[in-house]
Amino acid sequence: METIVYLPGYLSPPSGFALLAERMEDYRALELPRRPTPAAQLEAWSADVPEGAHLVASFEAGLAAVRLAVEKQARSLVWFSPYARADAALRARVRALAWALEAGGTEGFARVARPLFFGGLMLDRGEELLAAWEAGLEPEGLAAWLAALEQLGDERKQLRALKDLPVMTVVGAEDVFAPMRYAHEITEWIPELHGILVTLDGAGHFAFWENPREAVSVAHGFITRHREFLDGPAEWQDEPAAEEAPPPLRFDPEAPK
């Protein structure tokens, strides 16, 4: 049985990748503990990622995943809400969050973070989920995460080492913190056109949590048919026959009605 290793960004919700892992039942799941900075992630996770695994990462954890994919000869990489550099726009958002944390603690951070991180559906219908996420925020870890992003350089050159590795970037259509152009940049830097970009409707930066059913659909399809993607053409994207098609996969939070 092949292994999928889940690498969570520091701001991942308490449930982490649970919704994804429980639906990827054809694979052995290994979710690693979160760390506040890419450097800490790489150091902590290096010994735990097995050879030849599929990697699924979120947010800044994808930076560590890129290095680990090369080191561990990963089979594929799915990167949710990616960014590989901090430009002026991202730094401005990071500084706004740092100001909010300093001025208002975790409550102030969460207040500013909500419209940056979450799409309209979650903001409108996911109050219980948002409250659970906010309850897990810790000032020290947030400060370290913000400082690391403030100092983040341009890591796109690391992507050139991903030869013969299929990479799918998945971005929420309503992601304000790391808009789609960051995912486009990453896809363009993947060698031999082995990168593909997918968007999830109604989702923001937490796309895999806000729209878990569709996130599972695209991740499962990509991982199970990653060799076909490398060999081309894009037949792996063919729609199933009508009688075999699953029901529509859309945002369905466990929130009060």
PAZAPA-4460 file (N, C-alpha, C; in steps of 0.05 Angstrom, whole numbers, plus 32768, in hexadecimal, padded with zeros to 4 digits):
% residues 257
    n_x    n_y    n_z   ca_x   ca_y   ca_z    c_x    c_y    c_z   seq   type   mol
   8011   7FE8   8000   8000   8000   8000   8012   8019   8000     1      M     A
   800C   802B   7FEE   801C   8044   7FEC   8014   8057   8003     2      E     A
   8026   8069   8009   8022   807B   8020   801E   8097   8016     3      T     A
   800B   80A5   8023   8008   80C2   801F   8010   80D0   8038     4      I     A
   8023   80E2   8036   802D   80F1   804E   8021   810C   804C     5      V     A
   8013   8114   8062   8006   812E   8063   8017   8142   8073     6      Y     A
   801F   8158   8067   8031   816B   8072   8021   8185   8077     7      L     A
   8019   818A   8090   8007   81A1   8095   8016   81BB   8099     8      P     A
   800B   81D0   808C   8015   81EB   8092   800E   81F2   80AF     9      G     A
   801C   8205   80BA   8018   820B   80D6   7FFC   8214   80DD    10      Y     A
   7FEF   8222   80CB   7FD4   822B   80D1   7FBE   8217   80CA    11      L     A
   7FC6   81FE   80C4   7FB2   81EA   80BE   7F9E   81E7   80D5    12      S     A
   7F85   81E1   80D0   7F71   81DE   80E5   7F77   81C5   80F6    13      P     A
   7F6A   81C4   810E   7F70   81AD   8120   7F6C   8192   8114    14      P     A
   7F58   8190   8102   7F53   8176   80F5   7F68   816F   80E0    15      S     A
   7F79   8182   80D9   7F8E   817D   80C6   7F83   8172   80AC    16      G     A
   7F8F   815D   80A2   7F86   8150   8089   7F74   8139   808E    17      F     A
   7F67   8137   80A5   7F57   8120   80AC   7F41   811A   8097    18      A     A
   7F34   8130   808E   7F1F   812C   807A   7F2A   8120   8060    19      L     A
   7F42   8128   8059   7F4F   811D   8041   7F58   8100   8046    20      L     A
   7F65   80FC   805C   7F71   80E1   8062   7F5C   80CB   8064    21      A     A
   7F46   80D1   8071   7F31   80BD   8074   7F24   80B5   805A    22      E     A
   7F25   80C6   8046   7F19   80C0   802D   7F2E   80B4   8019    23      R     A
   7F47   80B5   8020   7F5C   80A9   800F   7F62   808E   801A    24      M     A
   7F4E   807D   801D   7F51   8064   802B   7F62   804F   801D    25      E     A
   7F68   8054   8004   7F79   8041   7FF5   7F96   8044   7FFB    26      D     A
   7F9D   8057   800C   7FB9   805D   8013   7FBD   805D   8031    27      Y     A
   7FD6   8058   8038   7FDE   805B   8054   7FE2   8079   8059    28      R     A
   7FD7   8083   806F   7FD9   80A0   8074   7FED   80A6   808B    29      A     A
   7FFD   80BA   8087   8010   80C3   809C   800E   80E1   809D    30      L     A
   8003   80EC   80B2   8002   8109   80B5   8016   8112   80CA    31      E     A
   8028   8124   80C2   803E   812C   80D4   8035   8145   80E4    32      L     A
   8041   8149   80FC   8039   815F   810D   8041   817A   8100    33      P     A
   8032   818E   8105   8037   81A8   80F9   804E   81B6   8107    34      R     A
   805C   81C7   80F8   8072   81D7   8103   806F   81F3   80F8    35      R     A
   8079   8208   8107   8072   8223   80FF   8081   822F   80E8    36      P     A
   8098   8223   80E0   80A7   822F   80CA   80B0   8219   80B6    37      T     A
   80B6   8220   809D   80BF   820D   808A   80D9   81FF   8093    38      P     A
   80EB   820E   80A0   8104   8201   80A9   80FF   81ED   80BF    39      A     A
   80ED   81F3   80D1   80E6   81E0   80E7   80D7   81C8   80DB    40      A     A
   80C7   81CD   80C7   80B9   81B7   80BA   80CC   81A3   80AD    41      Q     A
   80DF   81AE   809E   80F2   819D   8090   8102   818D   80A4    42      L     A
   810B   8199   80B9   811C   818B   80CD   810C   8175   80DB    43      E     A
   80F3   817C   80E3   80E3   8169   80F2   80D9   8151   80E1    44      A     A
   80D3   8156   80C8   80C6   8142   80B7   80D9   8131   80A7    45      W     A
   80F2   8139   80A5   8105   812B   8093   8107   810D   8099    46      S     A
   8108   8107   80B3   810C   80EA   80BA   80F2   80DA   80B8    47      A     A
   80DB   80E8   80B6   80C2   80DA   80B7   80B5   80D4   809C    48      D     A
   80BE   80E2   8087   80B2   80DE   806D   80BF   80C5   8060    49      V     A
   80B0   80B1   8059   80BC   8099   804D   80C3   809D   8030    50      P     A
   80D4   808C   8026   80DB   808D   8009   80C2   8086   7FF8    51      E     A
   80C0   8095   7FE2   80AC   808E   7FCE   808F   8093   7FD6    52      G     A
   808B   80A5   7FE9   806F   80AC   7FF2   8063   80C1   7FE0    53      A     A
   8049   80C4   7FE1   803C   80DB   7FD5   803A   80F0   7FEB    54      H     A
   803F   8109   7FE4   803F   811F   7FF7   8028   8131   7FF2    55      L     A
   801A   8138   8007   8004   814C   8006   800A   8161   801B    56      V     A
   800E   817A   8012   8016   8190   8023   8003   81A7   8021    57      A     A
   8003   81B7   8036   7FF3   81D0   8035   8004   81E8   803D    58      S     A
   7FFD   81FE   8030   8009   8218   8037   8028   8217   8034    59      F     A
   8035   8223   8048   8053   8224   8047   8060   8209   804A    60      E     A
   8051   81F5   8054   805D   81DA   8057   8065   81CE   803C    61      A     A
   805A   81D9   8026   8062   81D0   800C   807F   81D6   8006    62      G     A
   808A   81EA   8013   80A7   81F0   800E   80B8   81DA   8019    63      L     A
   80B1   81CF   8031   80BF   81B8   803B   80B9   81A0   802A    64      A     A
   80A1   819D   8021   8099   8186   8011   80A9   8184   7FF7    65      A     A
   80AF   819B   7FEB   80BE   819B   7FD2   80DA   818F   7FD7    66      V     A
   80E7   8197   7FED   8101   818C   7FF3   8100   816E   7FFA    67      R     A
   80EC   8167   800A   80E8   814B   8012   80E1   813A   7FFA    68      L     A
   80D3   8145   7FE7   80CB   8135   7FCF   80E4   812D   7FC0    69      A     A
   80F8   813E   7FBE   8110   8138   7FB0   8121   8124   7FC1    70      V     A
   8123   8129   7FDB   8134   8119   7FEC   8129   80FC   7FEE    71      E     A
   810E   80FA   7FF0   8101   80E0   7FF4   80F6   80D3   7FDB    72      K     A
   80FB   80DF   7FC4   80F2   80D5   7FAA   80D4   80CF   7FAB    73      Q     A
   80C5   80E4   7FB2   80A8   80E2   7FB4   809C   80DB   7F99    74      A     A
   8084   80D0   7F9A   8076   80C8   7F82   8066   80DF   7F76    75      R     A
   805B   80F0   7F87   804B   8107   7F7E   804A   811B   7F95    76      S     A
   8041   8133   7F8E   803E   8149   7FA1   8024   8158   7F9B    77      L     A
   8013   815A   7FAF   7FFB   816B   7FAE   7FFF   8181   7FC2    78      V     A
   7FFE   819A   7FB8   8004   81B1   7FC9   7FEB   81C3   7FCA    79      W     A
   7FDE   81C5   7FE1   7FC7   81D6   7FE4   7FCF   81F2   7FEC    80      F     A
   7FC3   8205   7FDF   7FC7   8222   7FE5   7FE5   8229   7FE6    81      S     A
   7FF3   8226   7FD0   8010   8228   7FD0   801A   8245   7FCD    82      P     A
   8032   8249   7FD6   8042   8261   7FD0   805F   825A   7FD5    83      Y     A
   8070   8263   7FC3   808D   825D   7FC5   809E   8275   7FC8    84      A     A
   8092   828C   7FCC   80A1   82A4   7FD1   808F   82B9   7FDF    85      R     A
   809B   82CC   7FEC   808C   82E2   7FF8   8092   82FB   7FE9    86      A     A
   807F   8304   7FD9   8081   831D   7FCB   8076   8334   7FDC    87      D     A
   8075   834C   7FD1   806C   8363   7FE1   804F   835F   7FEB    88      A     A
   803E   8353   7FDA   8022   834F   7FE2   8020   833C   7FF9    89      A     A
   802E   8325   7FF7   802C   8311   800D   8038   831D   8027    90      L     A
   804E   832B   8024   805A   8337   803C   8047   834B   8049    91      R     A
   8038   835A   8039   8025   836D   8044   8010   835F   8054    92      A     A
   8006   8349   804A   7FF2   8339   8059   7FFE   832E   8072    93      R     A
   8017   8324   8071   8024   831A   8088   8027   832F   809D    94      V     A
   802F   8347   8095   8033   835D   80A8   8018   8366   80B5    95      R     A
   8003   8365   80A6   7FE8   836B   80B1   7FE1   8356   80C6    96      A     A
   7FE7   833D   80C1   7FE1   8328   80D5   7FF3   832B   80ED    97      L     A
   800D   8333   80E9   801F   8337   8100   8016   834E   8111    98      A     A
   800C   8363   8105   8002   837A   8114   7FE9   8371   8124    99      W     A
   7FD8   8362   8118   7FC0   8359   8126   7FC7   8347   813D   100      A     A
   7FDA   8336   813A   7FE3   8324   8150   7FEE   8334   8167   101      L     A
   7FFF   8348   8160   800B   8359   8175   7FF7   836A   8183   102      E     A
   7FE4   8374   8174   7FD0   8387   8180   7FB9   8378   818E   103      A     A
   7FB1   8361   8184   7F9A   8354   818F   7F9D   8337   8196   104      G     A
   7FB5   832D   8196   7FB9   8311   819D   7FAD   82FF   8188   105      G     A
   7FA7   82E6   8190   7F9C   82D3   817C   7F80   82DB   8173   106      T     A
   7F71   82E9   8184   7F57   82F3   817B   7F5A   8308   8165   107      E     A
   7F6C   831A   8168   7F71   832E   8154   7F7C   8321   813A   108      G     A
   7F8E   830E   813D   7F98   8300   8126   7F81   82F3   8116   109      F     A
   7F70   82E4   8125   7F5A   82D6   8118   7F47   82E9   8109   110      A     A
   7F43   8300   8115   7F30   8313   8109   7F3A   831D   80EE   111      R     A
   7F54   8323   80ED   7F60   832C   80D3   7F63   8314   80C0   112      V     A
   7F69   82FC   80CB   7F6F   82E5   80BB   7F56   82DA   80AC   113      A     A
   7F3F   82DC   80B9   7F27   82D0   80AD   7F23   82D7   8090   114      R     A
   7F21   82F1   8089   7F1C   82F8   806D   7F34   82F3   805A   115      P     A
   7F4C   82EF   8065   7F63   82E9   8055   7F64   82CB   804F   116      L     A
   7F5C   82BA   8062   7F60   829E   805F   7F48   828E   8055   117      F     A
   7F30   8298   805A   7F18   8288   8055   7F06   8294   8040   118      F     A
   7EFA   8282   8030   7EE7   828B   801C   7ECC   8291   8027   119      G     A
   7EBA   829B   8016   7EA0   82A4   801F   7E8F   828E   802B   120      G     A
   7E91   8275   8021   7E80   8260   802C   7E87   8259   8048   121      L     A
   7EA1   8258   804E   7EA9   8252   806A   7EA2   8269   807C   122      M     A
   7EA6   8282   8073   7E9F   8299   8084   7E82   829A   8089   123      L     A
   7E72   8291   8076   7E55   8293   8079   7E49   827C   8089   124      D     A
   7E55   8263   8086   7E48   824C   8090   7E59   823B   80A3   125      R     A
   7E72   8243   80A8   7E84   8232   80B7   7E8D   823D   80D1   126      G     A
   7E7C   824B   80E0   7E84   8259   80F8   7E90   8245   810D   127      E     A
   7E84   822E   8110   7E8E   821B   8124   7EAA   8211   811C   128      E     A
   7EAE   820C   8103   7EC9   8204   80F9   7EDD   821A   80FD   129      L     A
   7ED6   8232   80F7   7EE8   8249   80FA   7EEF   824C   8118   130      L     A
   7EDC   8249   8129   7EE1   824C   8146   7EF4   8236   814F   131      A     A
   7EF2   821E   8145   7F04   8209   814D   7F20   820E   8143   132      A     A
   7F22   8219   812B   7F3D   8221   8120   7F49   8237   8131   133      W     A
   7F3A   824B   8138   7F45   8261   8147   7F4D   8258   8163   134      E     A
   7F3F   8245   816F   7F46   823B   818A   7F62   822E   818A   135      A     A
   7F6B   8224   8173   7F85   8217   8173   7F9C   822A   816C   136      G     A
   7F97   8243   8169   7FAD   8256   8163   7FBE   825C   817C   137      L     A
   7FD8   825D   8178   7FEA   8262   818F   7FFC   8279   8188   138      E     A
   7FFE   828D   8199   800D   82A6   8193   802A   82A1   818B   139      P     A
   8038   8290   819A   8055   828B   8193   8058   827F   8178   140      E     A
   8048   826B   8172   804A   825E   8158   8043   8271   8142   141      G     A
   802E   8281   8146   8026   8294   8131   803C   82A8   812C   142      L     A
   8049   82B2   8141   805F   82C5   813E   8076   82B9   812E   143      A     A
   807C   82A0   8134   8092   8293   8125   808A   828F   8108   144      A     A
   8071   8287   8103   8068   8283   80E8   8069   829E   80D8   145      W     A
   8060   82B3   80E4   8060   82CD   80D7   807C   82D7   80D1   146      L     A
   808E   82D3   80E4   80AA   82DB   80E0   80B7   82CC   80C9   147      A     A
   80B1   82B2   80C8   80BC   82A2   80B2   80B2   82AB   8097   148      A     A
   8099   82B1   8095   808E   82BA   807B   8099   82D6   8074   149      L     A
   809C   82E7   8088   80A8   8301   8083   80C3   82FF   8076   150      E     A
   80D2   82EA   807E   80EE   82E7   8074   80F0   82D4   805C   151      Q     A
   80D9   82C9   8053   80DA   82B6   803D   80E4   82C3   8024   152      L     A
   80F7   82B6   8018   8102   82C0   7FFE   80F3   82B3   7FE7   153      G     A
   8100   82B1   7FD1   80F5   82A5   7FB9   80FE   8288   7FB7   154      D     A
   80ED   8275   7FBD   80F4   8259   7FBD   80EC   824A   7FA4   155      E     A
   80E3   8259   7F8F   80DA   824B   7F77   80EF   823B   7F6A   156      R     A
   8108   8243   7F6D   811E   8234   7F60   8120   8217   7F6A   157      K     A
   8116   8212   7F83   8117   81F7   7F8E   8105   81E4   7F7D   158      Q     A
   80F1   81EF   7F70   80DF   81DF   7F61   80EC   81D2   7F49   159      L     A
   8102   81DD   7F3F   8110   81D2   7F28   811B   81B6   7F2E   160      R     A
   811E   81AF   7F47   8128   8194   7F4E   8113   817F   7F4C   161      A     A
   80FA   8186   7F48   80E4   8173   7F48   80E1   8166   7F2D   162      L     A
   80F5   8158   7F23   80F5   814B   7F0A   80E6   8130   7F0C   163      K     A
   80D5   812A   7EF9   80C6   8111   7EF8   80B3   810F   7F10   164      D     A
   80AC   8125   7F1C   8099   8125   7F32   8080   8135   7F2A   165      L     A
   8069   8128   7F29   8051   8138   7F22   8048   8148   7F3A   166      P     A
   8041   8161   7F36   8039   8173   7F4B   801E   8180   7F44   167      V     A
   800B   817E   7F57   7FF2   818C   7F54   7FF0   81A1   7F69   168      M     A
   7FEB   81BA   7F61   7FE6   81CF   7F74   7FC8   81D4   7F74   169      T     A
   7FBD   81D7   7F8C   7FA0   81DB   7F8F   7F9B   81F5   7F9E   170      V     A
   7F8C   8207   7F93   7F88   8221   7F9F   7F6A   8227   7FA0   171      V     A
   7F61   8233   7FB6   7F45   823C   7FB9   7F41   8254   7FA7   172      G     A
   7F2A   8254   7F99   7F24   826A   7F87   7F21   8284   7F95   173      A     A
   7F1C   8284   7FB0   7F19   829C   7FBF   7F30   82A1   7FD2   174      E     A
   7F47   8295   7FCD   7F5E   8298   7FDE   7F69   82B5   7FDC   175      D     A
   7F69   82C3   7FF1   7F73   82DF   7FF2   7F90   82DF   7FFB   176      V     A
   7F97   82CE   800E   7FB2   82CE   801A   7FC7   82C6   8005   177      F     A
   7FC1   82B1   7FF7   7FD4   82A7   7FE2   7FC4   82A3   7FC8   178      A     A
   7FBE   82B8   7FB9   7FAD   82B6   7FA1   7FB9   82A3   7F8C   179      P     A
   7FA8   829E   7F78   7FAF   828A   7F64   7FC9   828F   7F56   180      M     A
   7FD1   82A7   7F54   7FEA   82AD   7F45   8002   829F   7F51   181      R     A
   8002   829B   7F6C   8018   828D   7F78   8019   8270   7F6F   182      Y     A
   8002   8263   7F6C   8000   8248   7F63   8009   8246   7F45   183      A     A
   8001   825B   7F35   800A   825C   7F1A   8028   825D   7F18   184      H     A
   8035   826D   7F29   8052   826F   7F29   805F   8253   7F2F   185      E     A
   8054   8245   7F42   805F   822B   7F49   805C   8218   7F32   186      I     A
   8045   8217   7F26   8040   8205   7F10   8053   820A   7EF9   187      T     A
   8058   8224   7EF4   806A   822B   7EDE   8087   8223   7EE3   188      E     A
   808F   8220   7EFC   80AA   8219   7F03   80AF   81FB   7F05   189      W     A
   809A   81EB   7F04   809D   81CE   7F05   80A9   81C4   7EEA   190      I     A
   80BF   81B4   7EEB   80CC   81AC   7ED2   80BA   819A   7EC0   191      P     A
   80BF   819B   7EA7   80B3   8189   7E93   8094   818A   7E93   192      E     A
   8089   81A1   7E9B   806C   81A4   7E9B   805E   818F   7EAC   193      L     A
   806A   8187   7EC2   805F   8173   7ED3   804E   817F   7EEA   194      H     A
   8046   8198   7EE7   8035   81A4   7EFB   801A   81AB   7EF0   195      G     A
   8006   81AA   7F01   7FEB   81B1   7EF9   7FDE   81C1   7F10   196      I     A
   7FCD   81D3   7F09   7FBF   81E4   7F1C   7FA1   81DF   7F1C   197      L     A
   7F96   81DB   7F34   7F79   81D7   7F37   7F6E   81EB   7F4A   198      V     A
   7F56   81F6   7F45   7F49   8208   7F57   7F30   81FC   7F63   199      T     A
   7F2A   8203   7F7C   7F13   81F9   7F8A   7EFF   8210   7F8E   200      L     A
   7EE7   820D   7F84   7ED3   8223   7F86   7ECB   8227   7FA3   201      D     A
   7EC6   8240   7FAA   7EBB   8246   7FC4   7ECE   8245   7FDB   202      G     A
   7EE7   823F   7FD5   7EFB   823B   7FEB   7F0F   8251   7FEB   203      A     A
   7F1B   8256   8002   7F30   8269   8005   7F4B   825B   8009   204      G     A
   7F5B   8266   801B   7F76   825B   801F   7F75   823E   802B   205      H     A
   7F60   8238   803A   7F5D   821E   8046   7F4C   820C   8034   206      F     A
   7F54   820A   801B   7F43   81FD   8007   7F3D   81E0   800E   207      A     A
   7F50   81D1   8019   7F4C   81B5   801E   7F39   81B1   8036   208      F     A
   7F35   81C6   8046   7F23   81C5   805D   7F08   81D1   8057   209      W     A
   7F08   81E5   8046   7EF0   81F2   803F   7EDF   81E3   802B   210      E     A
   7EEC   81D5   8019   7EDF   81C5   8004   7EEB   81A9   8004   211      N     A
   7EE8   819A   801A   7EF6   8180   801C   7EEE   816B   8008   212      P     A
   7ED5   816B   8000   7ECD   8156   7FED   7EDB   815A   7FD2   213      R     A
   7EDB   8172   7FC8   7EE8   8177   7FAE   7F06   8175   7FB1   214      E     A
   7F11   817C   7FC8   7F2E   817A   7FCC   7F36   815C   7FCB   215      A     A
   7F26   814B   7FD8   7F2C   812E   7FD7   7F2A   8124   7FBB   216      V     A
   7F16   812D   7FAC   7F12   8124   7F91   7F2B   8129   7F7F   217      S     A
   7F34   8142   7F80   7F4A   8149   7F6E   7F64   813C   7F78   218      V     A
   7F69   813B   7F93   7F81   812F   7F9D   7F82   8111   7F98   219      A     A
   7F6C   8104   7F9C   7F6B   80E7   7F98   7F6F   80E0   7F7A   220      H     A
   7F62   80EF   7F69   7F65   80EB   7F4D   7F82   80EF   7F43   221      G     A
   7F8E   8103   7F4D   7FAA   8109   7F45   7FBE   80F4   7F50   222      F     A
   7FBB   80ED   7F69   7FCE   80DA   7F75   7FCB   80BE   7F69   223      I     A
   7FB3   80B5   7F66   7FAF   809A   7F5B   7FB7   8097   7F3E   224      T     A
   7FB7   80AD   7F2F   7FBD   80AC   7F13   7FD5   80BD   7F0C   225      R     A
   7FE7   80C1   7F1F   7FFE   80D3   7F1B   8010   80CA   7F04   226      H     A
   8013   80B0   7F00   8024   80A6   7EEB   8018   80AD   7ECF   227      R     A
   7FFE   80AC   7ECD   7FF1   80B4   7EB4   7FF6   80D1   7EAE   228      E     A
   7FF6   80E1   7EC4   7FFB   80FE   7EBF   8017   8102   7EB4   229      F     A
   802B   80F3   7EBF   8046   80F6   7EB5   8049   80EC   7E98   230      L     A
   803B   80D7   7E91   803E   80CB   7E77   802E   80DA   7E62   231      D     A
   8018   80E8   7E6B   8007   80F7   7E59   7FFC   80E7   7E42   232      G     A
   7FE9   80F1   7E33   7FDC   810B   7E37   7FC9   810A   7E4F   233      P     A
   7FBA   811F   7E53   7FAB   8123   7E6B   7F92   8112   7E6D   234      A     A
   7F94   80F8   7E66   7F7D   80E6   7E67   7F74   80E1   7E83   235      E     A
   7F86   80E5   7E96   7F7F   80E0   7EB2   7F69   80F3   7EBB   236      W     A
   7F65   8109   7EAC   7F50   811C   7EB4   7F35   8115   7EA8   237      Q     A
   7F33   80FF   7E99   7F19   80F9   7E8C   7F04   80F5   7EA1   238      D     A
   7EEC   8100   7E9B   7ED6   80FD   7EAE   7ECB   80E0   7EAE   239      E     A
   7EC3   80D6   7EC5   7EB7   80BB   7EC6   7E9D   80BA   7EB7   240      P     A
   7E95   80A2   7EB0   7E7B   809F   7EA2   7E65   80A9   7EB4   241      A     A
   7E4F   80B2   7EA8   7E39   80BF   7EB7   7E2F   80AD   7ECE   242      A     A
   7E2C   8093   7EC8   7E22   8081   7EDD   7E35   807D   7EF4   243      E     A
   7E4F   8083   7EF0   7E63   807F   7F04   7E6A   8099   7F12   244      E     A
   7E60   80AF   7F08   7E68   80C9   7F13   7E5E   80CC   7F30   245      A     A
   7E6F   80D6   7F42   7E67   80DB   7F5E   7E55   80F3   7F5F   246      P     A
   7E47   80F6   7F75   7E36   810F   7F78   7E48   8127   7F79   247      P     A
   7E3D   813F   7F73   7E4C   8158   7F74   7E5C   815B   7F8E   248      P     A
   7E75   8163   7F8B   7E86   8166   7FA2   7E89   8184   7FA8   249      L     A
   7E7C   818D   7FBD   7E7C   81A9   7FC4   7E80   81AD   7FE2   250      R     A
   7E84   81C5   7FE9   7E88   81CD   8005   7E71   81C3   8016   251      F     A
   7E78   81B5   802C   7E63   81AA   803E   7E6D   81AA   805A   252      D     A
   7E70   81C1   8067   7E7C   81C2   8082   7E68   81B6   8096   253      P     A
   7E74   81AC   80AC   7E63   81A2   80C1   7E5C   81B9   80D4   254      E     A
   7E4C   81CB   80CA   7E45   81E3   80D9   7E27   81E3   80DF   255      A     A
   7E1E   81F2   80F2   7E02   81F3   80F8   7DF1   81FB   80E1   256      P     A
   7DD9   81F1   80DE   7DC8   81F8   80C9   7DB8   8212   80D0   257      K     A
***
